[in-house]
């Protein structure tokens, strides 16, 4: 036997209270013999024994009252009790996989000619289970696609009503999060009122998703569920018909990327679409690019059996606005949901960069600033065309002030000998407020003065101790914790970089910040280091930006390297990047706006946005496009899963029935193919009996007994009357005369 509210059982110790009160209230009588005592002795002897037994019985009743009350509130449960009728109410938590793989069509589900995907088939099974639960049962549904969502309506009828909306849902959540899903289900079951508790996991059980770590997690979950005060049983229900997927033709779009990731008006994008053919034969597929409802381009692509290919589209932005681009493969198979992907391209005005040159030369391409400007604005300088992500302004070391910084989003300091205290203060405030700063060293830098700058911990810019510029031959390479990623072409080009001089930098380790080394020299010393300061970021480069220190400025990697440094350093206008599922969509509005907001999977709502501040517009657990409308202006934002998660969800292989049964057995779970089988099995396994009703009845009997005994001991209600002294004396005289 166990208790559903075990802590309340300790209240039984309150039985000692009436016992202690009884002992404390016992009077200490002093016996004094006097003449009339001999007439009272006979009456006292007759009544004392009867009164003592009643008082003892009353004491026992009063001790039993707190014991029965505590046990009744603790809800005792006999777990070995078998209910053959299957009518014992239960608490059921259904963990439902609503990831992308559950959108695949299950051809064996539904009526003849009717197609259902795995999620719809799972919903049918859930509705049948909810209808078949015993009276008094409660239930919840945990949507376990990452991030997890809990439906805790309790009443099965309410859950069934919500499932109708889920049945028509076209969007999908992230990959199955077994850990969070089962943890949320167990937490809900802990608070449930029924002693019979069950966790049901419904999934298609993808082979790629249920690898060894996931199977080990399932076994850990089983141990945690069985170790609870009231053990929680669990089982698996297969949502797929388990047909031979590998024999079917399936095509999917794995990724949809834009290069570069940011664009300005009249800027050009290359849209790369990766397609995967999982069938055993080559296919010819039309691939279409659309802007809104307008078809922009169509290409016919040939993909070999069991292989992938990449299709590229060109797109040119027209004006600064959000644009929704969609690519889809015009193909027909069992998984139409993976034939398309949508991306929001945010077109914004170029970011303004101030370049401060400490060694400006008249000759072309002789100053550090010349190489930096070329890397930031290649279209305008080389072709005279728009499309650059940045616009630049160039000043000498003393040609700028604090007021000028308000017009720029980023600052690059090239080969400056020193910065005076005011300039250092201005730049630190600029970075704290969201600006980006790149400090490039060179032959003009006065190391002793730079080492005297205020450290970061004291509101300065110095991140370590500089060594004097000295000859050094070698190359650089990315580190494991780089601030940004490099493409394969950039890595190949970076391997050709050769240095002849540098400054060494020893990072301070006790400033309470964590500098990130993105590139390092062969000997491990940092070449490119960044640190987050306030809302912005500061980069330090320990060599010059011209060709005096290395051949890096002449390599193809220099242009993307400088642009990635600045896009990472400055607080680029928010909304450039898509948001992962579960993360917030953030915007900045120049003026106060009343928005009509629509996020995937949620109802539209009105939202008031404050001006000139970061505004969180909410998050989504479903892939899709969010939309905010203010007057005639529209803002779009993409919510998407990670590329790795999407690739895993597109895998066609499912666990075999034998593998599922082995997994269920090792996880102490039962395996079911449909709702009917689960209901029948649960009816035979119905167990557990609460005894709290009997304890409440016993408590009521104790209260009645206590009232009866209390009344019987009351002198006013007692039928027996103690004789007076005169009656005793008269009785004795009469007996003597007789």
N, C-alpha and C positions, 0 to 999 in steps of 0.2 A: 504494500500500500504506500502511496505517496500523496503529496498535497499539492494542489494547484497554486495555493498561496501559502507557501511553507513558513514564511516569517510570522504569519498570524498565529500559527500553531503554538508559538512560544507564549502567547497570551494565556495558555492553560496554567502557567505558573502563578496566575492570580488567585488560584485556589487557596494560597497561603494567607490571603488577606482576611477572610472571615475567621480562619483558624487563629491568627495572631490577635484579632480583635477579641475573640472569645477568651483567650488566655489572659489578655490584659485586663479584661473586665471582670474576671473572677474576684469576688469579694473575700477578704480575709476576716472571718468572724471570730470574735472573742467569746468563748463559752463561759457563762456565769450561771452557777446553780442558784436557783431561788425556789421558794416554796411551791409555787403553782406548776413547776416543770413536770412533776410526776403526772399531772392530769393531761399534759400535751404530748407526752412521749408516745402513747399508743397511736394518736392521729398522725404524727410525723412519720412514724415507721410505716404506716399504711400508704401514704402518698409519695414519699421521697423517691422510692425506687421507680414508680411510674413516671414521675416528672423527669428523673435523670435519663431514662430511656428516650423520652420524647425530645429532650434537649440535645442528646447525642445524635438522634436521627435528624433533627433540624440542622445541626452543625454539618453533618454529612451532605445534606441537600444543598446547603449554601456553598459548600466546597465544590460540588458537582456543577453548579450553575456556570461559573467562569470557565471550567474545563470544557463543557459542552458548547458554550458560546464560541470559544476560541477554535475548537475543532470544526464547528459548523462553518465559521468564516474562512478557515483554512482550506475548505473544500477537499476532503479526503477522496482519493481515487484508487480503486482496485483495478490495476492494469490487466490482470490476467482474466478478468471477467469477459466471457464470450457472449456476444449478442447475436443469436441465430437469426433474429428477425431483420437485422440490418437497419433498424430504425433509430439507432443512437445518433444524435446530431453531431456534425463534425465541422471543423474549421479547415477550409481548403485554400491554399495559396497556389495560384497557377503562374508559373514562370514561363512566359511566352517569348520565343525567339521571333522578333520582327525585323531581322536584318535583311539585307539585299537578297540573299540566296532564297529567302522564303517567298520572294515574288515570282519564282520560276513556276511555269505551268505544270500542274500534275494531271496528266492525261487520264489517269484512272479515277479521278475524283469527279463528282457531279453526275448529272443525268446524261443520257446519250446526246451528243452534240454540244453539251455544256462544258466549258473549260473553267477550271478553278486553279488558282495558284496555291502554293503550299500554305500561305498565310490564311487564305479563305477556307481551305480545307480544315486547318487547325481551328478556325473560328466555329465552323459547324460542329466539330467535336466538343469544343468548350461549351457551346450552347446546350448540347445534349447532356453533358455532365452536370451543368448547373440545374437543368430541369430534373435530373435524377437524384439530386442530393436529398437526404432525409429532412423532414420538417424540422425547423429550428436551426438549420445549418447556416453558417456565414461563409463568405468567400471574398477573395481579392485576386486581382490580376496584376502581375508585374511584367511590364513590357521590357524585356531584357536586352534589346538592342542598345548599344552604347550611345548616349547616356540613358540610364535606367529611369523608367517612369512607373509610378505606383497608382493603381486604381484600388482604393480601399473603401468601396461603397458598402461592404458587408452583406447587403441583401443580394442574393443571386439574381433576382429580377432586375435590379438596377444595373448590374454588370451586363446582363444580356442586352439591355437597351443600348449601352455604350458600344457593344460589339458590332451593332449595325453600322455605325459610322466607321469603325475600323475596317469593316468588310469592303468598303468602297475606297479605301485610302490607296493612292497611287505612289506616294513617297515611301522611302524606306529609311530605317534608322541605321546606326553604325553596327559593327560586328557584335556578336553575342558576348555579353559581359556576364559570365557565369558567376564570378565571385560576388559582384555587386547585386546581381539579381537574386541569388540564393540568400545573401545576407539580409536584403530588404524583406524577402519572404519570411525568413525565420524571425526577424524582429516583429513583423506583423502577427505571426502566429503566437509569439510569446504573450501578446496582449489580448489574444482571443479568449472567449468565454467557455469554449467547449474543450473537454479533456481529450477528445479525439482530434488529432491534428495531422495534416498531410500536406506535403509539398509536391506538386506535379510539374515536371519540366516537359514542355512541348517544343520540339525542334525538328529540323530535317537532318541533323547530325552529319554535317559536312566532314569529310575525312580530313581536309586541310585544317579545319577548326578544332577538331578533337584529336590533336596529336598528344604525345606523352605528357607535356605539362598540363594540358587541360584535363586529361584523364586522372592525373595525380591530384589535381584540384578537386575533381568530383569525389575522389576517395576521402580527401580531407573534409569536404562538406559533409559526407556521410558520418564521419566521426563526430563532427560538431553537432549535427542534428541528433544523434543518438545519445550524446552526453548531457543533454539538457534535462532539467528537472522533470518535465513532461516530454518524453522522447517524441521527435517528429519523424514520422515515416515519409519516405519519398519514392517517387517512381518516374519512369520515362514514358512518354507517348510519342511515337514516331509520326511526323507530319507528312512524310513522303511515301509514295507507293513503291519506291526502291526499284524502278525500272532501270534498264541498262543505259545510263546517260551517255556513256562513251560511244555508243553506236549511233547516236543522234547528231545531226548537224547543229552546231551552236556557234554563234558569232557574238562577240561582245566588244564594246569600246572600253579600253582599260584606262586611258588617261586623255585629258584634253588640256593642253598647256599653251601659254602664250609667251613668246620671246620677243622683246623683253617683257617683264611682268608689269612694268608701268609704261604709260603712253601719254603723250600730250597731243593737242590739236595738230592735225596734219602728220602725226607720227605714224610709222608703219610697224605693224605687228606680223610675226610669223606664228600661225596657229598650228600646233603639232597635235595630231590625233593618232593614238596607237590603237590598232585593232588586233584582236586575238581570234584565231580560228581553231576551235577545239575539236573539230570533226576530223574524220579520217580521209577526207578528200578535199582537193583544192576548190575554192569558190571565187566567183567574180561578184563583187559587191559595189553598188553605188553608194557613195558617201556624200552627204549634202551639208553645206554650211548655210545657216540662216541667221538673219538679223531681225529679231521680232518675228513677224509673219512673212518676211520677204526672203526668198531664196537668193543667195548671193553667188554660190558656185556649187557645181556638182562634178565629182570625179568618180570614175570607175576603177576599182582597185582589185587586183588579183592577189589572193592570199593562199599560199601553199597549205597543205594539210598539216594540222597540229603545229602551227607557227604563227608569228605575228609580223605586222608591218606598220609603217608610219606614213601617214598622209599629211601633207603640209598645205595650208591655205595662207594666202596673203590678205591682209586687211588694213585699211587706212582709216584713221579716225577723222572726223570732220569738225567737231566742236567739243567743248568741255562739257561733257554730260556722261551719265551712266548708260551703257549700252549692253543689252542682253544678246549674247551670241549662243547659238545652239548648233550642235553637229549631231547628225544621226545617220545610221546605216539603214538603208532601205532593204530590209531583210526580214524573213519570216522564219521563226523557230520557236522553241518552247520557252524562251526567256526574252520576251520583247522589251522588258524593262531595262536591260543592259545594252540596248542598241543606241542610246542617246545620252548626251551629257550637255549641260548648260553652264555657261560661264558669264560672269558679269565683268565687263571691261570698263574700268573707271578712267575716263579721260579728264585730265586736269591740267591747269596751266603749269609751265615749267617752274621748278624750284630755283630761287635766286641764291647764287653762291658768291661770296666775297673772297677774293684771292689777295692775300697780303704777301708781297714779294720783298724779301730782305736783301736780294742781290739782283736787282733788275738790270738787264743789259739791253743795249739798243739793237744788237744783231738778232735776227730771227732765230728761234729755236736754240738759244743759248742760255736762257733763264729757266729756272724750275717752273715758273708760272706758265711759260709757253707750252711745256709738255702737259701740264695739268689742264689748261684750257682746251687743248686739242683732245684730251681724253673725255672731257665733260661735254664739249660741243662739237663733235666731229661733223655733223651734217651741215651746220651753218658755216664752219671754217673751211671745210674741204669742198663742199658742193654748193654752198649758198642756199640750202634748202631748210625748211622748218622741220621739226620733229625731234629736236634734242630735248632730253629730260631736264636740262638745266640751262639757265642763262648766267653769265659770269660778269663780274666787275673786278677790275684790277687796280690796286692802290699800292703805294710804297709803304715802308715800315711805319712812317709817321703820318700817313695820309688818311687816317680813319679815327672815329671817335665812337662813344657809346650810342649816340643817337642814330648813327648809320646802321648799327646792328639790327635795329627794329625792322629794317626793310628786307632782311635776308633770312633764309632758313639754314644756311650753312656757311662756315668760314674755313678757309684753308690757309695756314701760316707756313710759308715756304722759306726755309733757310734764314730765319730771323736770328740776329745776334742775341737779342734779349727782349723781354717785355717788361715795361715799368710796372710798379704796383697797381696803378689805376687800370692799365690795359689788362693785366691778369684778372683783376676784379671784374671788369666788364665781360671778359670772355667766360669766366666761371658762371656769372649770372646768366649769360646767353645760353650756355649749355643746360643749366638747371631748368630753364624755362622751355626746353624742348629743342634747342638748336643743336646742330652737328658741328664738331670741330675736328679738323685733321692738322696735326703738327708734324711737318716734315723737317728733319734735321739736314745739315749740310756743312760745308766748310766754313761758313761765317758764324756758326753757333759758338757762343762763348760758354763753355761747359761750366766753369766755376759760377758764373752768374745764374745759369739755369738751375744748377744744384742748390742755389740759395732761394729758389721760389718756394712759396708755401705748398706744403703737401696737400693732397686731396682731403685728408682728415681735418685739416684746418681751413677748408674752404678755398684751396688753391687748385693747381692743375698738375703738379709734379707727382708722378706715379713711381718714381724710383731715382736711383743715382746714375748719372751719365758718366761714361768714360770718354776720354779724349778721342777724337777722330784719328784713326790709324789705318794703314794699309792692311787689307785682309782679302784673301782669295777663297772663294767658295760659292755655294749656292744656297737657296732657301727651299723650304717645303712646308705644306700645310700641317697643322697640328690636329690632334684628335678632337679638341674642343673649339674648333674655329667658330668665329662669330657669324660666318656665312659659308655657304657651300660653293664649290667650284665645279664648273662643267668639265667634261673629259677633255675638250679642246683646250680649256684654260690650264688644266693640270699638265697636259703635254707641253704647252708653251712655257709654263712656269719652270719646268725641268731644264729649260735652256738658259735660264737666268744665271749670269756670272757676275760676281762682285769683286771690286778691287780696293774698296775702302768702306769704312762704317764707323758708327759710334756704338759702343757697348752700353747696355742698359741693365742694371740690377734692380729688379722690382722690389718695392717695399712690401713686406708681408704683414705688417702690424697696423695698417691704416683702416681696417674694418671694411675694406672693399675687396672685390675679387676681379682683378684685371684678367682679360681673356687674350691669350696669345694665339692669333690666327695663323701667322707665318713665323717660322723660326729658321735660323741659320743651321748649317750642318752641325755645328758644335753645340746646338741646343739653346744658344742665346736668342732672345726675341728680336724679330725684325718688325713685325706689325702687332701692336698691342692696343686693346680698347678697354674702356671702363665706362660703365653707366653712371651718369651724374644727374640726379634729379630726373627730369623727363627727357633728357637728351643723352648723347654719347660722345666721348672724346677718343680719337685715335692718335697714336704715336707711331711714326715711321722712323726707324733709326738710320736712315740713309737719305740722300738727296733724291729729288724727283727729276733730275736731269741725267745725262749720260756720263757725268764725271765719276760717279761712284759705281755704276753698273750699266749693263746693257738692257735692264728691265724696261725703261721707257720706250725702247725701240721694238719690244716684243708685242705680239698681238694680245697678250694677256693684260697688258698695262691698261688699256681702255676699260675692259669690264672690271678690272680690279679697282680702279679709282671710282668708277660709277657705283660698284657694290659697296665700297667704303662709305660713300656719301649717302646712298639710299639707306644704309644701315645706321649711319651716325645721326642724320637729321630726323626729326619727327615729320616724316612725309605725311601729306594729307591723309587722314584716316580713311579706311575703307578700300585701300588699294588691294590688299590681299583678301582672299576668301577666308571665311571663318570656319574652323572645325566645329563639328556638331557639339553642342553643349556650351560653346563659348559665346560671349556677348558680341553683339553688333554695336559698334560705337561710331558716332558721327559728331561733327562739329558744325554748328550752324551760325552764320554771321549775324542773323537776326532771329528774334523770337518767332517761332512757327508753330502752328497747330497742325499736327500731322494725322493722317489716316494711315495706320500701320497694319501691315499684313505679313505675318511670319509663317513659314510652312508648318502645317499641322495645327494652327491656332486660328481662332476667330479674329476678324478685324476689330480694331479698337482705335479710339482717339487718343492722341498723345500730345502733350504740350512740351515743346523743346525750348529751353532757355538759350539765350544768345551767348556766343563766344565761350562756350564751355563744352567739355566732353559729355555727350549724352548717350546713355546706354539704352538701346532700343530693344533689348531682350535677346534671347537665345532660342535655338531650335534644336530638337533632337532628330529632325528629319531633313534629308537632303532636299535642296530646292533653292528658290530665289525669294528673298524677302523684299518687300516693297514699302516705301514710305512716300506718301503724296502730300505735298504742301502747295496749295493754290495750283499753279500750272507746272510746278517743278516736281520731278520724280527722282527718287533715290532708290537704287537697287543694290542688293548685297547677296552674295552667294554663300550658302551653307553646304559644306561638303565633308565627306569622310576622307581620311588620309589615303594616299595612293596605295600604301601597303595593305591597308584593310580592304580597300575595294578589290585589289587583285586577289586577295584571299577569298572574298565573298563570291568572286566570279568562277571559282573552281567548280568543276562539274562533278567531281567524285564524291560519293556518299559512303558512309560506313556500311559495310555489309551487315545483314541481319545477325550473322554469327558474331561479328565484332560487337554489335550493340548488346547482344545478350551477355557476352563476356564482360563488357564494360559495366552493365547493370549489376551483374553478380558481384564483381569486385568492389562496386560502390554501395553494396547492400540495398539496392533498389530493385523494384520490379519493372518489367518491360511490357508495354502494351502497344497494340497496333491500332486500336480504335477506342472510342468512348464506351461502347457497349461492354467490351472486355474489361475495361477499368472499373466500371460500375459493378459488374458481377463479382470481380475479384475483391473489391472493397466491401461488398455486402457480406462475403464469407469471412473477411478479415476483421469485421466489426468487433471491437473490443473496448474495454474500459467502462467502469461503472462508478458514478459518484454516489457517495453515501451521505451527503450533507443534509438530505431531507430527513433521514432518520435522526440525525443529531439535533435538528431543529425541533422535531417532535419530542425527543427526549428532554430538550431544554424547556419546552412548554409544560411537560409533565412535572419537571422539577419546580417550576414556578408555582404550579397548582399545589404541589405537595408542601412547598414552603408556606404558602398562604394557609393551608389547612392546619399545619403544625403550629404556626404562629397563633392562629385563633384558638386552638385547643389549649395552649399554654396561658392564654389570657384569663385572669381571675374573673373578669366580668362575664365572659362567655362560657366559663366552665360550669357544668351541671353540678358538680360536687362542691359542698360548702364545708369549710373547716369549723368544727364545733367550738363554741365559746368556752371560756374557763368555767362559768357557772353551770353550763350544760354538762361539761365533763364532771364537775363535782357532784351534781345531782345524779348523774348516771352512776357514779361510784357508790353514793349513799343507798340508792335503790338496790344495787347489786349486793351491798353489804347486808341490808335488811332481809333480803331474800335468803 
